[in-house]
């Protein structure tokens, strides 16, 4: 299992539309609105890192209104260990 956190910049006035579209992507397990440099934070869970990249490129970046993304990859949570 691979996990990625995606910081997403959105065109002004497109935030709700982009948020709703990202929410409907199966691999997106959590999504949060942000205030600051980025507008949305999405947590992606996939089979491997290639699939995380594919979700970002083919599904998230393809949404009209998405300006830019920054993807952070992780292997596992350290909480509770």
C-alpha positions in Angstrom: 0.0 0.0 0.0 1.3 3.5 -0.9 0.1 6.7 0.5 0.4 10.2 -0.9 -0.6 13.6 0.3 -1.4 16.1 -2.5 -1.4 19.8 -2.0 -3.6 21.4 -4.7 -3.8 25.0 -5.9 -7.1 25.9 -7.5 -8.3 28.8 -9.7 -10.3 31.4 -7.8 -14.0 30.7 -7.7 -13.4 27.0 -8.7 -12.7 25.7 -5.2 -16.1 24.0 -4.5 -16.3 22.4 -8.0 -12.7 21.0 -7.7 -13.3 19.9 -4.1 -16.4 18.0 -5.2 -14.7 16.4 -8.2 -11.7 15.3 -6.1 -14.0 13.9 -3.4 -15.5 11.5 -6.0 -12.1 9.9 -6.8 -12.0 6.4 -5.3 -8.4 6.5 -4.3 -8.9 9.8 -2.3 -9.5 8.7 1.3 -9.5 12.1 2.9 -9.8 15.7 1.7 -9.5 19.0 3.5 -9.9 22.6 2.4 -6.9 24.8 3.2 -6.2 28.5 3.7 -2.9 29.7 2.4 -0.6 28.9 -0.5 -2.6 25.7 -1.3 -6.4 25.3 -1.4 -6.9 21.6 -0.9 -5.1 18.7 0.8 -6.0 15.2 -0.4 -4.9 11.9 1.0 -4.5 9.2 -1.6 -4.2 5.4 -0.9 -3.1 3.2 -3.8 -1.4 -0.2 -4.5 1.9 1.4 -5.2 3.7 4.8 -5.8 3.1 4.5 -9.6 -0.6 4.3 -9.0 -0.5 7.4 -6.7 1.3 9.3 -9.5 -1.3 8.1 -12.0 -4.1 9.3 -9.8 -2.5 12.8 -9.5 -1.7 13.2 -13.2 -4.7 11.5 -14.8 -7.4 12.3 -12.4 -6.6 15.3 -10.2 -4.5 17.4 -12.6 -7.1 16.8 -15.4 -9.8 18.6 -13.4 -10.6 22.0 -14.8 -9.6 24.6 -12.3 -6.6 22.8 -10.9 -3.6 25.0 -11.3 -0.8 23.1 -9.6 -0.1 20.1 -7.3 2.7 19.1 -5.0 2.7 15.4 -4.0 4.3 14.0 -0.8 4.8 10.3 -0.7 5.1 8.2 2.5 5.5 4.5 3.3 3.6 4.2 6.5 2.3 6.1 9.6 4.6 6.0 12.6 1.8 6.8 15.1 1.2 4.1 17.5 4.5 2.3 16.9 
